[in-house]
């Protein structure tokens, strides 16, 4: 099993049979998926995107709604889920699985600081779970019970539907084009 981690802005990928992690390329150093091979790409989602009325694709470059948690954060999570669906569709003929998993409210620097919306601050100690619990849910999203089905959104260890805009092929293509333009990949 290959496990990927992001810590202090550095992503690594390691095969659990090997002791040495290898860098995962992102941004300018990334490369387009080519050739054969198998694998699973798992990204972290958020319930917040399910409460977002619509994905404002053009606002992703320069957000205008800067409300904590409900502005750029939920829009970016919505966009990630949409891109993952687009990648699943684009690479359907390969044995590459793309999934989004929502591990639930998790204690992070963002949830313990002043960036947290005022109305959530009184409950954050009880509502936001330790990172280890979130990590366990991420690992569960790789469970064989989900098979090799790609494009899934997993929340509370169950497959959940994505908002209609996130599964719209035209929106997926538009976001993938934007990503490729911005990253050069």
LINFENPE-V769604 format. One record per residue. N is the residue number from 1. SS is DSSP state (a for helix, b for strand, c for the rest). D_FIRST is the distance of its C-alpha to the first C-alpha in Angstrom with 2 decimals. Layout:
n-><N & N>
ss-><SS & SS>
d_first-><D_FIRST & D_FIRST>
//
This chain:
n-><1 & 2 & 3 & 4 & 5 & 6 & 7 & 8 & 9 & 10 & 11 & 12 & 13 & 14 & 15 & 16 & 17 & 18 & 19 & 20 & 21 & 22 & 23 & 24 & 25 & 26 & 27 & 28 & 29 & 30 & 31 & 32 & 33 & 34 & 35 & 36 & 37 & 38 & 39 & 40 & 41 & 42 & 43 & 44 & 45 & 46 & 47 & 48 & 49 & 50 & 51 & 52 & 53 & 54 & 55 & 56 & 57 & 58 & 59 & 60 & 61 & 62 & 63 & 64 & 65 & 66 & 67 & 68 & 69 & 70 & 71 & 72 & 73 & 74 & 75 & 76 & 77 & 78 & 79 & 80 & 81 & 82 & 83 & 84 & 85 & 86 & 87 & 88 & 89 & 90 & 91 & 92 & 93 & 94 & 95 & 96 & 97 & 98 & 99 & 100 & 101 & 102 & 103 & 104 & 105 & 106 & 107 & 108 & 109 & 110 & 111 & 112 & 113 & 114 & 115 & 116 & 117 & 118 & 119 & 120 & 121 & 122 & 123 & 124 & 125 & 126 & 127 & 128 & 129 & 130 & 131 & 132 & 133 & 134 & 135 & 136 & 137 & 138 & 139 & 140 & 141 & 142 & 143 & 144 & 145 & 146 & 147 & 148 & 149 & 150 & 151 & 152 & 153 & 154 & 155 & 156 & 157 & 158 & 159 & 160 & 161 & 162 & 163 & 164 & 165 & 166 & 167 & 168 & 169 & 170 & 171 & 172 & 173 & 174 & 175 & 176 & 177 & 178 & 179 & 180 & 181 & 182 & 183 & 184 & 185>
ss-><c & b & b & b & b & b & b & c & c & b & b & b & b & b & b & c & c & c & c & c & c & b & b & c & c & c & a & a & a & c & c & c & c & c & c & c & c & b & b & b & b & b & b & b & c & c & a & a & a & a & a & c & c & c & c & c & a & a & a & a & c & c & c & c & c & c & c & c & c & c & c & a & a & a & a & a & a & a & a & a & a & a & a & a & a & a & a & a & a & a & c & c & c & c & b & b & b & b & b & b & b & b & c & c & c & b & c & c & a & a & a & a & c & c & c & c & c & a & a & a & a & c & c & a & a & a & a & c & b & c & a & a & a & a & a & a & a & a & a & a & c & c & c & a & a & a & c & c & c & c & c & b & b & b & b & c & c & b & b & b & c & c & c & a & a & a & a & c & a & a & a & a & a & a & a & a & a & a & a & a & a & a & a & c & c>
d_first-><0.00 & 3.79 & 6.43 & 9.97 & 13.10 & 16.77 & 19.30 & 22.93 & 22.54 & 20.02 & 16.62 & 13.88 & 10.40 & 8.46 & 5.80 & 5.49 & 7.47 & 9.88 & 12.41 & 13.54 & 12.60 & 13.89 & 16.06 & 15.35 & 18.66 & 20.73 & 24.42 & 26.50 & 23.77 & 21.56 & 21.61 & 21.76 & 18.97 & 20.40 & 19.92 & 17.43 & 13.70 & 11.20 & 9.07 & 9.70 & 12.11 & 12.92 & 16.19 & 18.29 & 21.41 & 24.60 & 27.15 & 29.72 & 29.18 & 30.23 & 33.53 & 34.18 & 36.92 & 35.82 & 33.64 & 36.06 & 34.45 & 37.27 & 37.17 & 33.60 & 35.08 & 37.80 & 37.41 & 40.75 & 39.66 & 38.67 & 38.59 & 35.91 & 32.97 & 34.70 & 35.32 & 32.90 & 30.00 & 30.08 & 30.99 & 27.99 & 25.62 & 27.49 & 27.14 & 23.36 & 23.04 & 25.54 & 23.82 & 20.47 & 22.59 & 24.27 & 21.17 & 20.01 & 23.52 & 23.69 & 20.53 & 21.10 & 21.62 & 18.18 & 14.87 & 13.78 & 13.58 & 15.37 & 15.79 & 17.81 & 17.58 & 20.58 & 19.85 & 23.62 & 26.05 & 24.47 & 26.36 & 26.07 & 28.69 & 29.80 & 30.48 & 32.29 & 34.58 & 37.57 & 35.59 & 35.08 & 37.71 & 40.65 & 40.44 & 36.93 & 37.78 & 39.48 & 36.48 & 33.61 & 33.50 & 32.91 & 31.22 & 28.41 & 25.68 & 23.86 & 20.74 & 18.72 & 19.70 & 18.74 & 15.26 & 14.92 & 16.06 & 13.59 & 10.66 & 12.94 & 13.16 & 9.73 & 11.26 & 12.00 & 15.66 & 15.61 & 14.73 & 14.15 & 17.13 & 17.28 & 19.60 & 19.27 & 20.54 & 19.29 & 21.57 & 22.20 & 19.39 & 21.44 & 21.67 & 24.66 & 26.86 & 27.05 & 30.53 & 32.30 & 32.41 & 28.61 & 28.36 & 31.43 & 30.60 & 33.39 & 32.12 & 28.56 & 30.05 & 32.29 & 29.54 & 27.38 & 30.56 & 31.20 & 27.75 & 28.24 & 31.75 & 30.78 & 27.85 & 29.12 & 25.83>
//
